[in-house]
Amino acid sequence: MSKPNDKSGGMTKAVLVQGTILAAASIIAKIIGLIYRIPLTNILGDDGNSYYSTANEIYSIILMVSSFSLPLAVSKLMSERLHRGYTRSAYKVFLCAMRIAVMAGVILALITYLFAGIITKNVMNLEYAKYGLRVLAPAILIFAITGTFRGFFQGFSNMVPTAVSQLIEQVVNAAVSLYGAYVMVDYGRQLAKERGDDLLGPSWGAAGATFGTVASVTVAMIVMMIMYTAFFRKFRKQLREDHSGHRESSRTIYRALILTILPIVLSTLVYNISNVLDQGIFNAVLKSQGYTEKQYATIWGIYSGKFRVLMNVPLSLASSLGPAVVPSLTAAIASGDKKGAVRTVHSSTRYTMIITIPCALGMAALGGPIIEMLFHPKNGVPLSAGIMQAGALVIILYSLSTLTTAILQGLGKLREPLIHNVIALVIHTVALYIMLRVQNLNIYAVLYSNVIFALIVCVLNALKIQRFIFYRQEYRKTFIVPAAASIIMAFAAYLAYHLFHILAGNSVSTILAILVGMMVYAIALVAFKGLTKEEILKFPKGQLAVRLFQKLGLMR
């Protein structure tokens, strides 16, 4: 019995290592994104942010149709074949996926460019977002190619190329977006003077900012090509050594790809299209209630340009663990290793909650100070702080729903996430409309309806995982202890901020309060037995942390 356990433990450790690499890179990338969004917000303003976010939301939905599922599909199908020793078939999966990526990318890039104005005007009620969407059209093809390369490496459970390319991509995006926004907002203001339309300044500034995405994805593609070329020299030898005799036709591979891609595309599309639906419904209802385009664009700009940007930092953890979990679970199911699958599910879920819950409650406790420190807004601080506080549960539930969806896909359950997301989306949409139209909750209706959506997905996913691998997530260390420690941390950070604010300014007080919160959370987590000595020793500088906790009397 020892061998399976050793294998399972090694697989779980590998998932966490690879997931940590990708999560660390993704969090760093999100922090870079957060940093550059601060001056970008100041350049574009809240209404310009609304145009920028709208163009990016539509672009993201089109990516999901064209290529967003390709990395996951390629890694899953390659992992299955590599696990069985079918190296040539695994490589053929990559080649067939690349052909699909190029074909789909070209078609959807052209459609996006040609119909950008119709989409932004008739669907989103923000016509001037068309300039940014047209700029983004070429990135659809480039991302499809880049994503296929990432899926190739993820099929080998190697997240390093994806992590490196994401970091480089974000740095380039930050630099080019700021420069593009700065140049094009001036151009837009000149047009505004000539045509008497004040919205041209922020809309053209948003278009300039979106060029950063095109430049960054292009650089990421070049980086992935270089890494692939270097890797292929060694991989060629593995291809020659494949004497399994197992060969698959291109038709078989295309069929497997399409059958894998379609459920993932539809599931991901339904899961993420709620953002576009939210904005479309929000704009339409507020327009019918007498709000001007500038007014509802400004409100949405605060939500998307401040809260969602900050929300993406903790969410990146769950998004990063997904690509690491899928090939590992695929291999475990292929070999009949249910214990390994259970360990992977347990560790990834617990790991996500230990980090996501304190981030969410910390942002709620210090919402206003964080907004003031990062964005220096001239107005709208109370609304921004209110959104941060109301959105804490959204962050936690979206992290968990994202991870559990990836777990189901790794377990080979591709249709279930689609069904769960459709059910959640229908209820979410009805709830949003009622809260906007009947209860007049304005932007808070978007937050509360997203809580409903993510909660339904979490519950349905958990029930399906439980039935398939006969597993129920342990609650105390995964949810209760992190939540209790986070509540104590939130109160401590809130009090620390107000004490420090007597002597120092907002930024200094906020940073010190965050540091106090981190220390209190770590101490509370250990005091409540949320982390064991063995688990802490696996962390970087774990021995130092253990000695510190022993001196505090929290650990033997």
C-alpha positions as CSV (number, residue, x, y, z in Angstrom):
1,M,0.0,0.0,0.0
2,S,3.0,2.3,0.4
3,K,3.7,2.7,-3.2
4,P,0.4,4.2,-4.3
5,N,0.5,6.6,-1.3
6,D,4.0,7.7,-2.2
7,K,2.9,8.2,-5.8
8,S,-0.2,10.1,-4.8
9,G,1.8,12.3,-2.4
10,G,4.4,13.0,-5.1
11,M,1.8,13.9,-7.6
12,T,0.0,16.2,-5.2
13,K,3.4,17.9,-4.4
14,A,4.1,18.3,-8.1
15,V,0.7,19.9,-8.7
16,L,1.3,22.4,-5.8
17,V,4.9,23.1,-7.0
18,Q,3.8,23.7,-10.6
19,G,0.6,25.5,-9.4
20,T,2.7,27.7,-7.1
21,I,5.1,28.6,-10.0
22,L,2.2,29.6,-12.2
23,A,0.3,31.2,-9.3
24,A,3.4,33.3,-8.2
25,A,3.9,34.4,-11.8
26,S,0.2,35.2,-12.2
27,I,0.0,37.2,-9.0
28,I,3.2,39.1,-9.9
29,A,1.6,39.8,-13.3
30,K,-1.6,40.9,-11.7
31,I,0.3,43.2,-9.3
32,I,2.1,44.7,-12.3
33,G,-1.4,45.1,-13.9
34,L,-2.7,46.7,-10.8
35,I,0.3,49.1,-10.7
36,Y,-0.1,50.3,-14.3
37,R,-3.8,50.6,-14.0
38,I,-3.3,53.3,-11.4
39,P,-1.8,55.8,-13.9
40,L,-3.9,54.4,-16.7
41,T,-7.1,55.2,-14.6
42,N,-5.8,58.8,-14.0
43,I,-5.1,59.2,-17.8
44,L,-8.5,57.8,-18.9
45,G,-10.8,58.7,-16.0
46,D,-13.7,56.6,-14.9
47,D,-15.6,57.0,-18.2
48,G,-12.5,56.1,-20.2
49,N,-12.0,53.1,-18.0
50,S,-15.5,52.0,-18.8
51,Y,-14.7,52.0,-22.6
52,Y,-11.4,50.2,-22.0
53,S,-13.1,47.5,-19.8
54,T,-15.9,47.1,-22.3
55,A,-13.6,46.5,-25.2
56,N,-11.6,44.0,-23.1
57,E,-14.7,42.2,-21.9
58,I,-15.9,41.6,-25.4
59,Y,-12.4,40.7,-26.5
60,S,-12.2,38.1,-23.7
61,I,-15.5,36.5,-24.7
62,I,-14.4,36.2,-28.3
63,L,-11.1,34.7,-27.1
64,M,-13.1,32.1,-25.2
65,V,-14.8,31.1,-28.4
66,S,-11.7,31.1,-30.6
67,S,-8.9,29.8,-28.4
68,F,-9.2,30.3,-24.7
69,S,-9.9,26.6,-24.2
70,L,-7.1,25.4,-26.4
71,P,-4.3,25.3,-23.7
72,L,-6.6,23.3,-21.4
73,A,-7.7,20.9,-24.2
74,V,-4.1,20.4,-25.6
75,S,-2.7,19.8,-22.1
76,K,-5.4,17.3,-21.2
77,L,-5.2,15.3,-24.5
78,M,-1.4,15.4,-24.5
79,S,-1.2,14.4,-20.9
80,E,-3.4,11.3,-21.5
81,R,-1.2,10.2,-24.4
82,L,2.2,10.9,-22.8
83,H,1.1,9.0,-19.7
84,R,0.6,5.9,-21.9
85,G,3.8,6.5,-23.8
86,Y,2.2,7.6,-27.0
87,T,4.6,10.5,-27.7
88,R,3.9,10.8,-31.4
89,S,0.2,11.0,-30.9
90,A,0.7,13.6,-28.2
91,Y,2.7,15.7,-30.6
92,K,0.1,15.3,-33.3
93,V,-2.5,16.7,-30.8
94,F,-0.4,19.9,-30.7
95,L,-0.1,20.1,-34.5
96,C,-3.8,19.7,-35.1
97,A,-4.6,22.2,-32.3
98,M,-2.3,24.8,-33.9
99,R,-4.2,24.4,-37.2
100,I,-7.5,24.9,-35.4
101,A,-6.1,28.0,-33.6
102,V,-4.9,29.7,-36.8
103,M,-8.2,29.1,-38.6
104,A,-10.4,30.1,-35.8
105,G,-8.2,33.1,-34.9
106,V,-8.2,34.5,-38.5
107,I,-12.0,34.2,-38.9
108,L,-12.9,35.7,-35.5
109,A,-10.4,38.5,-35.8
110,L,-12.0,39.6,-39.1
111,I,-15.5,39.4,-37.6
112,T,-14.5,41.4,-34.6
113,Y,-12.9,44.2,-36.6
114,L,-15.9,44.4,-39.1
115,F,-18.7,44.3,-36.5
116,A,-17.1,46.1,-33.6
117,G,-19.4,49.1,-33.9
118,I,-22.6,47.0,-34.0
119,I,-21.6,45.0,-30.9
120,T,-20.6,47.9,-28.8
121,K,-23.6,50.0,-29.8
122,N,-26.5,47.5,-29.8
123,V,-25.3,45.1,-27.1
124,M,-23.3,47.2,-24.6
125,N,-24.9,50.6,-25.1
126,L,-21.4,52.1,-25.3
127,E,-20.8,52.8,-29.0
128,Y,-17.4,54.5,-28.6
129,A,-15.9,51.3,-27.2
130,K,-15.7,50.2,-30.8
131,Y,-12.3,52.0,-31.3
132,G,-10.6,49.8,-28.6
133,L,-12.3,46.6,-29.8
134,R,-11.0,47.2,-33.4
135,V,-7.5,47.6,-32.1
136,L,-7.8,44.3,-30.2
137,A,-8.9,42.3,-33.2
138,P,-5.4,41.1,-34.3
139,A,-4.7,39.9,-30.8
140,I,-7.4,37.2,-31.2
141,L,-5.2,35.4,-33.7
142,I,-2.0,36.0,-31.9
143,F,-3.4,34.8,-28.6
144,A,-4.7,31.6,-30.2
145,I,-1.2,30.7,-31.4
146,T,0.4,31.6,-28.0
147,G,-2.2,29.6,-26.1
148,T,-1.6,26.5,-28.1
149,F,2.1,26.7,-27.3
150,R,1.3,27.1,-23.6
151,G,-1.0,24.0,-23.8
152,F,1.9,22.0,-25.3
153,F,4.2,22.7,-22.3
154,Q,1.3,22.3,-19.8
155,G,0.8,18.8,-21.3
156,F,4.2,17.9,-19.9
157,S,3.1,19.5,-16.5
158,N,5.6,22.2,-17.1
159,M,4.2,25.6,-16.1
160,V,7.5,27.5,-16.3
161,P,7.1,28.6,-20.0
162,T,3.6,29.8,-19.4
163,A,4.7,31.7,-16.2
164,V,7.7,33.3,-17.9
165,S,5.7,34.4,-21.0
166,Q,2.9,35.8,-18.7
167,L,5.3,38.0,-16.8
168,I,7.0,39.3,-19.9
169,E,3.5,39.8,-21.5
170,Q,2.3,41.9,-18.5
171,V,5.5,44.1,-18.4
172,V,5.1,44.9,-22.1
173,N,1.4,45.5,-21.7
174,A,1.9,48.0,-18.9
175,A,4.5,50.0,-20.8
176,V,2.7,50.1,-24.2
177,S,-0.8,50.6,-22.7
178,L,0.3,53.7,-20.7
179,Y,2.2,55.2,-23.7
180,G,-0.7,54.4,-26.1
181,A,-3.3,55.9,-23.7
182,Y,-1.2,59.1,-23.2
183,V,-0.8,59.7,-26.9
184,M,-4.3,58.8,-28.0
185,V,-6.2,60.6,-25.3
186,D,-4.7,63.8,-26.6
187,Y,-5.6,62.9,-30.1
188,G,-9.2,62.2,-28.9
189,R,-9.4,65.5,-27.1
190,Q,-8.4,67.4,-30.3
191,L,-11.2,65.5,-32.2
192,A,-13.6,66.4,-29.3
193,K,-12.9,70.1,-29.8
194,E,-13.4,69.8,-33.6
195,R,-16.6,67.7,-33.3
196,G,-18.0,69.0,-30.0
197,D,-18.1,65.5,-28.5
198,D,-16.4,65.2,-25.0
199,L,-16.6,61.4,-25.1
200,L,-14.0,61.1,-27.9
201,G,-11.1,61.9,-25.6
202,P,-11.6,59.0,-23.2
203,S,-12.8,56.6,-26.0
204,W,-9.7,57.2,-28.1
205,G,-7.5,57.0,-25.0
206,A,-9.0,53.6,-24.3
207,A,-8.2,52.5,-27.8
208,G,-4.6,53.5,-27.3
209,A,-4.5,51.6,-24.1
210,T,-5.8,48.4,-25.8
211,F,-2.8,48.4,-28.2
212,G,-0.8,47.3,-25.2
213,T,-2.6,44.0,-25.3
214,V,-1.7,43.5,-29.0
215,A,1.9,44.3,-28.4
216,S,2.2,42.2,-25.3
217,V,0.6,39.1,-26.8
218,T,2.9,39.4,-29.8
219,V,5.9,39.4,-27.6
220,A,4.6,36.5,-25.5
221,M,4.1,34.5,-28.8
222,I,7.7,35.2,-29.8
223,V,8.9,34.1,-26.4
224,M,6.9,30.8,-26.6
225,M,8.3,30.1,-30.1
226,I,11.8,30.5,-28.8
227,M,11.2,28.2,-25.8
228,Y,9.5,25.7,-28.1
229,T,12.4,25.6,-30.5
230,A,14.8,25.0,-27.7
231,F,12.7,22.3,-26.2
232,F,12.0,20.5,-29.5
233,R,15.7,19.6,-29.9
234,K,15.3,17.2,-26.9
235,F,11.7,16.3,-27.7
236,R,12.7,15.1,-31.2
237,K,14.7,12.3,-29.5
238,Q,11.6,11.3,-27.5
239,L,9.6,11.1,-30.7
240,R,12.2,8.8,-32.3
241,E,12.1,6.5,-29.2
242,D,8.3,6.1,-29.3
243,H,8.1,2.4,-30.4
244,S,4.6,1.9,-29.0
245,G,3.2,1.4,-32.5
246,H,0.2,3.5,-31.5
247,R,-0.8,5.9,-34.3
248,E,-3.9,8.1,-34.6
249,S,-5.2,9.7,-37.8
250,S,-5.6,13.5,-38.0
251,R,-9.3,13.0,-38.2
252,T,-9.3,11.1,-34.9
253,I,-7.3,13.9,-33.2
254,Y,-9.5,16.6,-34.6
255,R,-12.6,14.8,-33.3
256,A,-11.0,14.4,-29.9
257,L,-10.0,18.1,-29.8
258,I,-13.4,19.3,-30.8
259,L,-15.2,17.0,-28.4
260,T,-12.9,18.3,-25.6
261,I,-12.9,21.9,-26.7
262,L,-16.7,22.4,-27.2
263,P,-17.8,21.6,-23.6
264,I,-14.9,23.7,-22.2
265,V,-15.6,26.6,-24.6
266,L,-19.3,26.6,-23.8
267,S,-18.7,26.2,-20.0
268,T,-16.1,28.9,-20.0
269,L,-18.2,31.1,-22.2
270,V,-21.3,30.8,-20.0
271,Y,-19.1,31.3,-16.9
272,N,-17.5,34.5,-18.2
273,I,-20.3,35.9,-20.4
274,S,-22.0,37.0,-17.2
275,N,-19.7,40.1,-17.1
276,V,-20.8,41.2,-20.5
277,L,-24.5,40.5,-19.7
278,D,-24.1,42.4,-16.4
279,Q,-22.8,45.5,-18.2
280,G,-25.4,45.3,-21.0
281,I,-28.3,44.9,-18.6
282,F,-26.9,47.5,-16.2
283,N,-26.4,50.1,-18.9
284,A,-29.8,49.4,-20.5
285,V,-31.7,49.6,-17.1
286,L,-29.9,52.8,-16.0
287,K,-30.5,54.3,-19.4
288,S,-34.2,53.6,-19.1
289,Q,-34.1,55.2,-15.6
290,G,-32.8,58.5,-17.0
291,Y,-29.1,58.1,-16.5
292,T,-26.8,59.6,-19.2
293,E,-24.2,57.5,-21.0
294,K,-21.5,59.4,-19.1
295,Q,-23.1,58.7,-15.7
296,Y,-23.5,54.9,-16.1
297,A,-20.2,54.7,-17.8
298,T,-18.5,56.4,-14.8
299,I,-20.2,54.0,-12.3
300,W,-19.2,51.0,-14.3
301,G,-15.7,52.4,-14.7
302,I,-15.3,52.6,-10.9
303,Y,-16.5,48.9,-10.6
304,S,-14.4,47.6,-13.5
305,G,-11.4,49.8,-13.2
306,K,-10.9,49.6,-9.5
307,F,-12.8,46.7,-7.8
308,R,-12.3,44.2,-10.6
309,V,-8.7,45.1,-11.0
310,L,-8.0,44.5,-7.3
311,M,-10.2,41.4,-7.3
312,N,-8.1,39.8,-10.0
313,V,-5.1,39.6,-7.8
314,P,-6.4,36.9,-5.4
315,L,-8.5,35.4,-8.2
316,S,-5.3,34.7,-10.2
317,L,-4.4,32.0,-7.6
318,A,-7.4,29.9,-8.5
319,S,-7.0,30.6,-12.2
320,S,-3.3,29.5,-12.0
321,L,-3.9,26.2,-10.1
322,G,-6.4,25.1,-12.8
323,P,-3.8,24.5,-15.5
324,A,-1.6,22.6,-13.0
325,V,-4.5,20.5,-11.6
326,V,-6.0,19.4,-15.0
327,P,-3.1,17.3,-16.4
328,S,-2.4,15.8,-13.0
329,L,-6.0,14.7,-12.4
330,T,-6.2,13.4,-16.0
331,A,-3.1,11.2,-15.4
332,A,-4.5,10.0,-12.1
333,I,-7.9,9.0,-13.6
334,A,-6.2,7.4,-16.5
335,S,-4.1,5.2,-14.2
336,G,-7.0,4.5,-11.8
337,D,-5.3,6.4,-8.9
338,K,-8.4,7.7,-7.1
339,K,-6.3,8.4,-3.9
340,G,-4.0,10.7,-5.9
341,A,-7.0,12.5,-7.4
342,V,-8.5,13.0,-3.9
343,R,-5.2,14.4,-2.5
344,T,-4.9,16.8,-5.4
345,V,-8.5,18.0,-5.0
346,H,-8.1,18.5,-1.3
347,S,-4.7,20.3,-1.4
348,S,-5.6,22.6,-4.2
349,T,-8.9,23.6,-2.6
350,R,-7.4,24.2,0.8
351,Y,-4.4,26.1,-0.7
352,T,-6.8,28.4,-2.6
353,M,-9.0,29.2,0.4
354,I,-6.1,29.8,2.8
355,I,-4.9,32.6,0.6
356,T,-8.2,33.9,-1.0
357,I,-10.3,34.3,2.2
358,P,-7.9,36.7,4.0
359,C,-7.3,38.7,0.8
360,A,-11.1,39.2,0.3
361,L,-11.8,40.2,4.0
362,G,-8.6,42.4,4.1
363,M,-9.8,44.3,1.0
364,A,-13.2,44.7,2.6
365,A,-11.7,46.1,5.8
366,L,-9.4,48.5,4.1
367,G,-11.4,49.2,0.9
368,G,-11.5,53.0,1.1
369,P,-7.9,53.5,2.2
370,I,-6.6,51.1,-0.5
371,I,-8.6,52.9,-3.2
372,E,-7.3,56.3,-2.0
373,M,-3.7,55.0,-1.8
374,L,-3.7,53.4,-5.3
375,F,-5.9,55.6,-7.4
376,H,-6.1,59.0,-5.6
377,P,-9.6,59.6,-6.9
378,K,-11.0,63.1,-6.9
379,N,-14.5,61.7,-6.2
380,G,-16.4,58.5,-5.8
381,V,-14.4,57.1,-2.8
382,P,-17.5,56.1,-0.8
383,L,-18.9,54.2,-3.7
384,S,-15.5,52.5,-4.4
385,A,-15.2,51.6,-0.7
386,G,-18.8,50.2,-0.6
387,I,-18.2,48.1,-3.7
388,M,-15.0,46.7,-2.1
389,Q,-16.9,45.7,1.1
390,A,-19.8,44.2,-0.7
391,G,-17.6,42.3,-3.1
392,A,-15.6,40.3,-0.5
393,L,-17.8,37.2,-0.9
394,V,-17.7,37.5,-4.7
395,I,-13.9,37.1,-4.6
396,I,-14.0,34.0,-2.3
397,L,-16.8,32.2,-4.3
398,Y,-15.4,33.0,-7.7
399,S,-12.0,31.6,-6.7
400,L,-13.7,28.4,-5.5
401,S,-16.0,28.1,-8.5
402,T,-13.1,28.6,-10.9
403,L,-11.0,25.9,-9.2
404,T,-13.8,23.4,-8.9
405,T,-14.7,23.8,-12.6
406,A,-11.0,23.0,-13.5
407,I,-11.1,20.0,-11.2
408,L,-14.2,18.6,-12.9
409,Q,-12.5,19.1,-16.3
410,G,-9.4,17.3,-15.1
411,L,-11.6,14.5,-13.9
412,G,-13.0,14.1,-17.4
413,K,-16.4,15.7,-16.6
414,L,-16.6,18.3,-19.3
415,R,-20.4,18.6,-19.7
416,E,-21.2,19.1,-16.0
417,P,-19.5,22.5,-15.6
418,L,-21.5,23.7,-18.7
419,I,-24.8,22.5,-17.2
420,H,-24.0,24.1,-13.8
421,N,-23.0,27.4,-15.4
422,V,-26.1,27.6,-17.5
423,I,-28.3,27.0,-14.4
424,A,-26.4,29.6,-12.5
425,L,-26.4,32.1,-15.3
426,V,-30.2,32.0,-15.8
427,I,-30.8,32.5,-12.1
428,H,-28.1,35.2,-11.9
429,T,-29.6,37.2,-14.9
430,V,-33.2,37.1,-13.4
431,A,-31.9,38.2,-10.0
432,L,-29.8,41.0,-11.5
433,Y,-32.7,42.4,-13.5
434,I,-35.1,42.3,-10.4
435,M,-32.5,43.9,-8.2
436,L,-31.8,46.7,-10.7
437,R,-35.4,47.4,-11.9
438,V,-37.5,46.6,-8.7
439,Q,-35.1,47.2,-5.8
440,N,-33.0,50.0,-7.5
441,L,-29.7,48.6,-6.1
442,N,-27.6,50.1,-8.9
443,I,-24.1,48.7,-9.1
444,Y,-24.6,46.6,-5.9
445,A,-27.1,44.5,-7.8
446,V,-24.2,43.4,-10.0
447,L,-22.2,42.3,-7.0
448,Y,-25.1,40.5,-5.2
449,S,-26.2,38.7,-8.4
450,N,-22.5,37.5,-8.9
451,V,-22.6,36.1,-5.4
452,I,-25.7,34.1,-6.4
453,F,-24.0,32.9,-9.6
454,A,-20.8,31.8,-8.1
455,L,-22.5,30.1,-5.1
456,I,-24.7,28.0,-7.3
457,V,-21.7,26.9,-9.4
458,C,-19.7,26.0,-6.2
459,V,-22.5,23.9,-4.7
460,L,-23.3,22.0,-7.9
461,N,-19.6,21.4,-8.7
462,A,-18.9,20.2,-5.2
463,L,-21.8,17.7,-5.4
464,K,-20.6,16.3,-8.7
465,I,-17.0,16.0,-7.5
466,Q,-18.3,14.2,-4.3
467,R,-20.3,11.7,-6.4
468,F,-17.5,11.0,-8.9
469,I,-14.5,10.3,-6.6
470,F,-16.5,9.8,-3.3
471,Y,-14.9,12.7,-1.7
472,R,-16.2,15.5,0.5
473,Q,-13.9,18.5,1.2
474,E,-12.7,18.8,4.8
475,Y,-14.3,21.9,6.2
476,R,-12.4,22.9,9.4
477,K,-8.9,23.6,8.0
478,T,-10.2,24.6,4.5
479,F,-12.9,27.0,5.4
480,I,-13.7,27.6,9.1
481,V,-10.1,28.2,10.4
482,P,-9.1,30.5,7.5
483,A,-12.4,32.4,7.9
484,A,-12.0,32.8,11.6
485,A,-8.4,33.9,11.3
486,S,-9.4,36.3,8.5
487,I,-12.1,38.0,10.6
488,I,-9.7,38.6,13.4
489,M,-7.1,39.9,10.9
490,A,-9.7,42.2,9.3
491,F,-10.6,43.8,12.7
492,A,-6.9,44.1,13.5
493,A,-6.1,45.8,10.2
494,Y,-9.1,48.2,10.5
495,L,-8.1,49.2,14.0
496,A,-4.4,49.5,13.1
497,Y,-5.2,51.8,10.2
498,H,-7.2,54.2,12.3
499,L,-4.5,54.2,15.0
500,F,-1.7,54.8,12.5
501,H,-3.8,57.5,10.7
502,I,-3.6,59.7,13.8
503,L,0.1,60.1,13.2
504,A,0.6,59.4,9.5
505,G,-1.0,59.9,6.2
506,N,-3.3,57.5,4.3
507,S,-0.7,55.6,2.3
508,V,1.7,54.9,5.2
509,S,-1.2,53.9,7.5
510,T,-2.7,51.6,4.9
511,I,0.7,49.8,4.3
512,L,1.3,49.4,8.0
513,A,-2.3,48.1,8.5
514,I,-1.8,45.5,5.8
515,L,1.5,44.3,7.4
516,V,-0.3,44.1,10.8
517,G,-3.1,42.2,9.2
518,M,-0.7,39.7,7.6
519,M,1.1,39.0,10.9
520,V,-2.2,38.6,12.8
521,Y,-3.5,36.2,10.1
522,A,-0.4,34.1,10.2
523,I,-0.5,33.9,14.0
524,A,-4.2,33.1,14.1
525,L,-4.0,30.5,11.4
526,V,-1.3,28.6,13.3
527,A,-2.9,29.2,16.7
528,F,-6.2,27.6,15.4
529,K,-4.2,24.6,14.0
530,G,-4.9,25.7,10.4
531,L,-1.3,24.8,9.4
532,T,0.8,22.1,10.8
533,K,4.6,22.2,11.4
534,E,5.2,19.8,8.5
535,E,3.2,22.0,6.1
536,I,5.0,25.2,7.1
537,L,8.4,23.5,6.7
538,K,7.6,23.0,3.0
539,F,7.3,26.8,2.5
540,P,10.3,29.0,1.6
541,K,12.1,29.9,4.9
542,G,9.7,27.5,6.6
543,Q,12.3,26.6,9.3
544,L,12.6,30.3,10.3
545,A,8.8,30.6,10.5
546,V,8.6,27.4,12.7
547,R,11.2,28.8,15.1
548,L,9.3,32.1,15.4
549,F,6.0,30.3,16.1
550,Q,7.8,28.1,18.7
551,K,9.1,31.2,20.5
552,L,5.6,32.6,20.5
553,G,4.4,29.4,22.2
554,L,2.1,28.5,19.2
555,M,3.9,25.4,18.1
556,R,5.9,22.7,19.8
